[in-house]
Amino acid sequence: MQKYDVILFDLDGTLTDSGPGIMNAAAYAMERFGLPCGDTALLRKFVGPPLRDSFRDFCGLSDEKAVEAIGVFREYYEPKGVFENSVYPGVPEMLETLLSAGRRLAVATSKLEPTALRVLEHFGLAGYFELAAGSLADNTRTRKAEVVAYTLGRLGVTDKSRALMVGDREHDVIGARENGLDCLGVLYGYGSAAELRAAGALCLAETPQRAAELILQA
């Protein structure tokens, strides 16, 4: 790997294990819409992708109904599900290592931007990042490529070859690629090695410590 000066991190499944809260909120919304919600494998698919895509692709809802489902999802998630969450072991140490080595860090997530900030502040992670960018409440800037592009612009990054995305799902890899960035896939989150490789991840890391080592080995 070459030297990367700017590191963009996904949030859900990469920095924190937000699965329980997201899955509970998805089940809450699916029950409201009369959809079967007992399939854990299905609910796990909601961790990472934009919610509108998930409700459309996994539940068969129209775009209009998917937007309605997002509103119901947030009824559960915003007051409760957001904190059914935990920081992955080794993440603070990874971030400290990268900062100490002079890297610039930012978060690029499909989660609502204010919610992402709440999570980072709640778990004491906000201070590691120059910027935490996410989607907007009007259900725009939800695609990972859009969030990555916005983040790069806010950071003033002009040489994209020096920036790297770190994430656990194919959406992170694809969103990075659409912006001309490499992506390091992490295996401790919700995506598989097969998914990340098929999407084009540059390399894979089994732990946060290994991710830091790969980033800094250049």
N, C-alpha and C positions, 0 to 999 in steps of 0.2 A: 504493500500500500504506500501511496505517496503521502507527503505531509499535508495535513488538513489543519487550517487555522480556525475555522468556524465549524462547530458541531451543532446540528439541529437534532433535537430529541423528540420523538413521539412521547406521549404521556401514558395513556392507558396500555398496560401490558409491556411497557418499556421502563418507566420510572416507578410506577405504582401498579399493584395488582387490584385494579378497579373492577374486576370481573363480578364479584358478588353483588355490588350495587347496581351495575348495568344489567345484569341478568335478572335481578329482582324487579327492576323498573320495566324491563322489556316484558316480563311475565305479567306484570300489573296491567300494562297497556294491551297486551294480547287478550287477556281475560276480559277487559272492557269491550273489546271488539268481537268477542265470541270466538276467538281463535284458540286452538289447543296450545297450551303453554307448559306442558310437563316434560318436554324433550330437552334435556340438559345440553345435548350436542347442538341443537338449534340455537338455544339461548347463548351459548358460548360464541357463536358466530357474530353476535352483536358487539363484542368487545373489539373495537378498533375501527370498523368502517363508519362512514357517515350514517346517521340514523335513518335518513330518508331512504338511502340505498338498501339498508337492512330490512326495513318494513316492506319495501317494495319487492326486493329480490327473495327474501326468505319467507315472507308471509303472504305474498301475492296481492298486496294492497296497491291501489292506484296512487299516483303521485299526490293527488288531493287528499286521499284517505291517509297516506303515509304522513303528511304534514299534521293531520289531526292526531294521529297516533303519537307523534313526537310531543305534542302538547300534553297528552295523557301521561306519557313516559316521564315528562318533567314534573308532573304532579307528585310522583313518588321520588324521583331522583334528586331534585333540587333540595328539599328539606331533609332527606334521610339517606337515600342511596349514595350520594356523593361521598359520605363518610363511611360507607361499608367498603372499605378500601384499606390498603396498607402499602408501605414502601417496601420494595424488594430488598432483601438483604444485600449489602454491598453497593447499593446505588449512591448513598452519600459519599462513600469512599471513592467511588469511580469519579464522581463530579469534582471532588476535592483534588484528586490526582490530575485531572485534565486542567482545572483552573491553575493549579500550581505550575503546570507545564506551559502556561501562557495561552491556552486555547480560549476562544470566545464561545460561550454556550448560549443556546436559545431553545425554547420549546415551540414545536409546530404541531398542533393537534387539531383533530376534527371536533373535539369537545368545544362547547360554548366557551368563549374566551374568559368571561368573568368566572365561570365555574372552574376552569383550569387554574386561574389565579387563586381561587379559594382553596383548591386542593394543594397547590404548591405552598401556600402560606400555612395551611393547617399542618402540613407535615414538615415544615421548616426547610423546604427546598427552594423557595423563591429567590433567596439571596445568591444562588449559584448562577442565575440566568440574567443576561442583559434584557431579554424580552421573552414574553410568553404570548404567542399568537394562537388564535383559534377561530372557530366559526362565529357567526353573528346571530343574534336572536331572531332575525327575520329569515333564518334558514338560507342565508347566502354565505359564501366563502366556506363551504362545507367540504368540497373536494380537497384531498390532501395536496394536490398540485397547486391549487389556489392558495392554500395556507403557506406552503413552502415559498411560493413566489412572493407573497406578501411579507413573509419573514425576511427573506433575502433583501427585499427592497428597504425594509425598515432598518436593517443592519448595515445597509450601504455596501453590500457584497457585489463586486463587479467581476472578480475572477472566480467563477463557479467551480473551477477545478480544485480550488482550495477549501471548498465546503463539503461536508459529509452529512448525510441523514442517518440517524440510528432509529430503528423501529422493529416491531415484532410481526407485522403483517404485510401481505403483498401490496396493500394500498400505500404503505410507506415507501416501498421500493419503487412502485410505479410513479407515485407523486414526485419522488426524487428524480427519477429518470426523465420525466417530462420537463423538469427544470434544468437538466444537464448535470445533475449531481449523482455521485456514487452513493450507495446505501449499504450500511453494515446491518445485518439482521441478527437479532438476539433470539435465543432459543428458550429462554426462561419465561417468555410471555405466552401469547395465545396462538401464534402461528407455528407451523411445522417447518422443519428443514426443507422438505419437498416444496412447500408453498413458497418459501423465500427464495430458494434456488431457481424455481421456475419463473419467478418474477424478475430475476436478474440481480439478486443481492451480490455484492462484491465479495463478501466473506461473512462467516457466521461466528457468533460468540455464545458459548454456553453459559457464561456468567458475566455480571457487570465488570468484574476484575479483568476478565479476558477481553472484554470490549475495550477497556482503557488501554490494555497492553497492545492490542492491534492498532488502535488509533495512534499511539505514540511510538510505535516501532519504526516508523519511517525516519 
